[in-house]
Amino acid sequence: MVLLTSHGFSGAYLGSRHSIAMQAIAGEGTAMETDYDFTSALHAADLDPPEQIGRSAGEKAVARLNPRKMSTRRVPVVFDSKVSGSLIGHLVSAINGSAIARKTSFLKDKLGARLFAPGINVIDDPLRQRGLRSRPFDAEGVAGKRMALVADGVLTSWLLDCATARELDLATTGHAQRSASSTPSPGPTNLHLEPGAISPDELIKDIDEGFFITDLIGSGANMVTGDYSRGAAGFWIEKGERCYPVSEVTIAGHLLEMFRTLTPANDLQYRYGTNAPTVRVEGLTIAGV
């Protein structure tokens, strides 16, 4: 990546990417189920062993065999770390400077407001060593820096490039992104929700009846209203344990309420550009048969 700007900036950096992925299919005929696993890193030495990826994908596919459908109810929902980062992705979409300037975000009046419980932090760090989105400067030549977008549960900043910052009478936060043929627009770098203090097992042990989500379908999050509705699959929780696979259900709620009741586990791993540990959200509606 080489960048020269009309303001006199010049800079360059190199990047690389390696990955291994496995898609597994279990079962026969119309009763087949599928799942996957993968590993991705800038340096090949950081990849998980391919044998581990293959075995994990196969075990996940087998675990999904013979899924059941659920009747409609309101229960606690736990998002596996494979899908929990999507909730942080919705947050970042809602605090993108473009949406704030256009007033098309349900968070447009929430800067400085408490969105999460105390102790919750959401970090954007373009300088994280070996991060998948690490970079020394943004698409406008602004130096990268680690930022707490949410600090102790409070929303502290929008994501801004120079254009959206001018519209809002603010300073850029160094989040400009672009391709070779596009103009800059704001976007995150290495984004993560900091882990909590308890394990995923402890997170679900007091749930008498709930839903553990391993897959999400569709993109039913409305950034203007905050309404949330997505297809989901995973495992039913009974008396604090995952019991049997569940498929073809819809989960629904409102992002503000979901953020407010969110509790993170301690199993954060840096596998994606946006990462989060397993998280628990209270009282979502499960729409089934």
C-alpha positions as CSV (number, residue, x, y, z in Angstrom):
1,M,0.0,0.0,0.0
2,V,1.5,3.4,-1.1
3,L,-0.3,6.7,-0.4
4,L,0.6,10.2,-1.6
5,T,-1.8,13.0,-0.9
6,S,-2.1,16.6,-2.1
7,H,-1.4,17.7,1.5
8,G,2.1,16.5,1.2
9,F,1.7,13.1,3.0
10,S,3.6,10.1,1.6
11,G,3.7,6.6,3.2
12,A,3.8,2.9,2.5
13,Y,3.4,-0.4,4.2
14,L,3.3,-4.1,3.2
15,G,0.7,-6.8,4.1
16,S,0.1,-10.5,3.6
17,R,-2.6,-13.1,4.3
18,H,-2.8,-16.8,4.8
19,S,-5.8,-19.0,5.5
20,I,-7.0,-22.6,5.8
21,A,-10.7,-23.4,5.6
22,M,-12.8,-26.6,5.8
23,Q,-16.5,-27.1,5.0
24,A,-18.0,-30.4,6.3
25,I,-21.2,-32.2,5.5
26,A,-22.8,-34.8,7.8
27,G,-25.9,-37.0,7.3
28,E,-27.7,-38.4,4.3
29,G,-30.4,-37.3,1.9
30,T,-32.6,-34.4,3.1
31,A,-31.3,-34.8,6.6
32,M,-27.8,-33.5,5.8
33,E,-26.3,-30.7,7.9
34,T,-23.1,-28.6,7.2
35,D,-20.7,-26.5,9.3
36,Y,-17.2,-25.2,8.9
37,D,-14.0,-24.0,10.6
38,F,-11.1,-21.8,9.4
39,T,-7.9,-20.1,10.5
40,S,-6.6,-16.9,9.0
41,A,-3.5,-14.9,9.8
42,L,-1.0,-12.4,8.3
43,H,1.9,-14.9,9.0
44,A,1.6,-18.5,8.0
45,A,3.3,-19.5,11.2
46,D,0.3,-18.3,13.2
47,L,-2.2,-20.6,11.4
48,D,-3.9,-23.4,13.4
49,P,-2.9,-26.9,12.2
50,P,-5.1,-28.1,9.2
51,E,-5.9,-31.4,11.1
52,Q,-7.4,-29.3,13.9
53,I,-9.5,-27.3,11.4
54,G,-10.8,-30.4,9.7
55,R,-11.7,-32.2,12.9
56,S,-13.4,-29.2,14.3
57,A,-15.5,-28.7,11.1
58,G,-16.6,-32.3,11.1
59,E,-17.5,-32.4,14.8
60,K,-19.6,-29.2,14.4
61,A,-21.5,-30.6,11.4
62,V,-22.3,-33.9,13.2
63,A,-23.5,-32.0,16.3
64,R,-26.1,-30.3,14.1
65,L,-27.8,-33.5,12.9
66,N,-31.5,-34.0,13.7
67,P,-32.3,-30.4,14.6
68,R,-35.6,-29.5,16.3
69,K,-37.9,-26.5,15.8
70,M,-39.1,-24.4,18.8
71,S,-42.3,-22.7,19.6
72,T,-42.4,-18.9,20.0
73,R,-41.2,-17.7,23.4
74,R,-39.0,-15.0,25.1
75,V,-35.7,-16.3,26.6
76,P,-32.1,-15.4,27.3
77,V,-29.9,-15.8,24.2
78,V,-26.2,-16.6,24.1
79,F,-24.2,-15.8,20.9
80,D,-21.2,-18.0,20.3
81,S,-17.9,-16.2,19.7
82,K,-18.2,-17.2,16.0
83,V,-21.2,-14.9,15.6
84,S,-21.1,-12.5,18.5
85,G,-18.9,-10.0,16.7
86,S,-21.9,-9.2,14.5
87,L,-23.4,-7.3,17.4
88,I,-20.3,-5.1,17.6
89,G,-20.5,-4.7,13.8
90,H,-24.0,-3.3,14.2
91,L,-22.8,-0.9,16.8
92,V,-20.0,0.4,14.6
93,S,-22.4,0.8,11.6
94,A,-24.6,2.9,13.8
95,I,-21.7,5.2,14.9
96,N,-20.2,5.6,11.4
97,G,-19.8,9.3,10.6
98,S,-21.6,9.0,7.3
99,A,-24.8,7.7,9.1
100,I,-24.5,10.3,11.8
101,A,-24.1,13.2,9.3
102,R,-27.2,11.9,7.4
103,K,-29.1,11.4,10.6
104,T,-29.9,7.8,9.6
105,S,-28.7,6.1,12.8
106,F,-30.7,5.1,15.8
107,L,-27.6,6.2,17.9
108,K,-27.4,9.7,16.4
109,D,-28.2,11.4,19.7
110,K,-26.3,8.9,21.9
111,L,-22.8,10.3,22.0
112,G,-21.7,10.3,25.7
113,A,-24.6,8.1,26.7
114,R,-24.4,4.8,28.5
115,L,-25.2,2.0,26.0
116,F,-23.8,-1.0,27.9
117,A,-23.3,-2.1,31.5
118,P,-20.4,-0.6,33.4
119,G,-17.1,-2.4,32.6
120,I,-17.9,-3.0,28.9
121,N,-15.3,-1.7,26.5
122,V,-15.2,-1.8,22.7
123,I,-11.7,-1.1,21.3
124,D,-10.6,-0.2,17.8
125,D,-6.8,-0.7,17.4
126,P,-5.1,-0.3,14.0
127,L,-1.7,-0.8,15.6
128,R,-2.4,-4.3,17.1
129,Q,0.6,-6.5,16.3
130,R,-0.3,-9.0,13.5
131,G,-3.9,-7.8,13.4
132,L,-5.8,-8.6,10.2
133,R,-6.6,-4.9,9.6
134,S,-3.5,-3.3,11.1
135,R,-2.1,-0.3,9.4
136,P,0.1,2.7,10.4
137,F,-2.1,5.3,8.8
138,D,-5.6,5.6,7.3
139,A,-6.7,6.3,3.6
140,E,-6.1,10.0,4.1
141,G,-2.6,9.7,5.7
142,V,-3.8,10.2,9.3
143,A,-1.8,8.2,11.9
144,G,-3.6,5.3,13.5
145,K,-4.1,5.1,17.2
146,R,-5.9,2.8,19.7
147,M,-9.3,4.1,20.6
148,A,-12.0,3.0,23.1
149,L,-15.2,3.6,21.2
150,V,-17.1,2.4,24.2
151,A,-15.4,3.0,27.6
152,D,-17.0,1.6,30.8
153,G,-20.2,1.2,28.9
154,V,-20.4,4.8,27.6
155,L,-20.3,5.7,23.9
156,T,-17.3,8.0,23.5
157,S,-16.7,8.6,19.7
158,W,-18.0,8.4,16.2
159,L,-16.0,6.8,13.4
160,L,-14.9,9.8,11.2
161,D,-12.9,10.6,8.2
162,C,-12.0,14.1,7.1
163,A,-15.3,14.7,5.1
164,T,-17.7,13.5,7.8
165,A,-15.7,15.3,10.5
166,R,-16.2,18.6,8.7
167,E,-19.9,17.9,8.3
168,L,-20.2,17.4,12.1
169,D,-17.7,20.2,13.0
170,L,-15.4,17.6,14.6
171,A,-11.9,16.3,14.0
172,T,-11.2,13.1,12.0
173,T,-10.6,10.0,14.2
174,G,-8.3,8.5,11.5
175,H,-10.8,5.9,10.2
176,A,-10.8,6.7,6.5
177,Q,-10.9,3.6,4.3
178,R,-10.9,3.3,0.5
179,S,-10.1,1.1,-2.4
180,A,-8.0,2.1,-5.4
181,S,-11.1,3.4,-7.3
182,S,-13.3,4.9,-4.5
183,T,-13.3,8.0,-2.4
184,P,-12.6,7.7,1.4
185,S,-15.3,6.8,3.9
186,P,-15.2,5.9,7.6
187,G,-14.7,2.3,8.8
188,P,-13.2,0.3,11.6
189,T,-9.8,-1.5,11.8
190,N,-9.1,-4.2,14.4
191,L,-12.2,-4.0,16.4
192,H,-13.0,-6.1,19.6
193,L,-15.2,-6.3,22.6
194,E,-13.1,-6.8,25.7
195,P,-13.7,-10.1,27.5
196,G,-15.5,-10.5,30.8
197,A,-14.5,-12.4,33.9
198,I,-16.5,-15.7,33.5
199,S,-16.3,-18.7,31.2
200,P,-19.0,-19.5,28.6
201,D,-20.2,-22.4,30.8
202,E,-20.6,-20.1,33.7
203,L,-22.5,-17.6,31.4
204,I,-25.2,-20.2,30.8
205,K,-25.3,-22.2,34.0
206,D,-28.2,-20.3,35.5
207,I,-30.3,-20.3,32.3
208,D,-33.3,-22.6,32.8
209,E,-34.4,-22.3,29.2
210,G,-32.6,-20.4,26.5
211,F,-31.0,-20.5,23.0
212,F,-27.3,-20.8,22.2
213,I,-26.7,-19.4,18.7
214,T,-23.9,-20.7,16.4
215,D,-25.2,-19.4,13.1
216,L,-27.0,-16.3,11.9
217,I,-28.9,-15.9,8.6
218,G,-29.7,-12.7,6.8
219,S,-29.0,-9.1,7.7
220,G,-32.1,-8.0,9.5
221,A,-30.7,-5.1,11.6
222,N,-32.3,-1.8,10.9
223,M,-29.7,1.0,11.5
224,V,-32.4,3.7,11.4
225,T,-34.7,2.3,14.1
226,G,-32.4,-0.2,15.9
227,D,-34.9,-3.0,15.3
228,Y,-33.2,-6.4,15.1
229,S,-34.5,-9.6,13.5
230,R,-32.4,-12.5,12.1
231,G,-32.7,-16.1,11.2
232,A,-30.7,-18.3,13.5
233,A,-29.6,-21.9,14.3
234,G,-27.8,-23.4,17.3
235,F,-28.5,-25.4,20.4
236,W,-31.3,-25.3,23.0
237,I,-30.3,-24.6,26.6
238,E,-32.0,-26.4,29.4
239,K,-31.0,-26.2,33.1
240,G,-27.7,-24.5,32.2
241,E,-26.5,-27.0,29.5
242,R,-26.7,-27.2,25.7
243,C,-29.0,-30.1,24.9
244,Y,-30.0,-30.5,21.3
245,P,-29.7,-28.7,17.9
246,V,-32.3,-26.1,16.9
247,S,-32.8,-24.7,13.4
248,E,-35.2,-22.5,11.4
249,V,-36.0,-19.9,14.1
250,T,-36.0,-16.2,14.1
251,I,-34.6,-14.0,16.9
252,A,-36.0,-10.5,17.4
253,G,-35.4,-7.5,19.7
254,H,-34.0,-4.0,19.8
255,L,-30.3,-3.2,19.6
256,L,-30.4,-0.7,22.4
257,E,-32.0,-3.2,24.8
258,M,-29.6,-5.9,23.6
259,F,-26.6,-3.7,24.2
260,R,-27.9,-2.8,27.7
261,T,-28.2,-6.4,28.8
262,L,-25.1,-7.8,27.1
263,T,-22.7,-9.8,29.3
264,P,-19.4,-11.0,27.8
265,A,-17.6,-14.3,28.6
266,N,-13.8,-14.6,28.9
267,D,-13.1,-16.5,25.7
268,L,-12.0,-13.7,23.3
269,Q,-9.9,-14.8,20.4
270,Y,-8.6,-12.7,17.5
271,R,-9.9,-14.6,14.5
272,Y,-11.6,-11.9,12.4
273,G,-11.4,-8.2,11.8
274,T,-14.2,-7.7,14.3
275,N,-13.9,-10.0,17.4
276,A,-15.9,-10.6,20.5
277,P,-16.1,-13.4,23.1
278,T,-19.2,-15.4,23.7
279,V,-22.0,-13.0,24.9
280,R,-25.3,-13.4,26.7
281,V,-28.3,-11.1,25.9
282,E,-31.4,-11.2,28.0
283,G,-35.0,-11.6,26.8
284,L,-35.0,-11.9,23.0
285,T,-38.1,-13.2,21.3
286,I,-37.6,-16.6,19.6
287,A,-40.1,-17.1,16.8
288,G,-40.5,-20.7,15.7
289,V,-43.3,-23.0,14.7
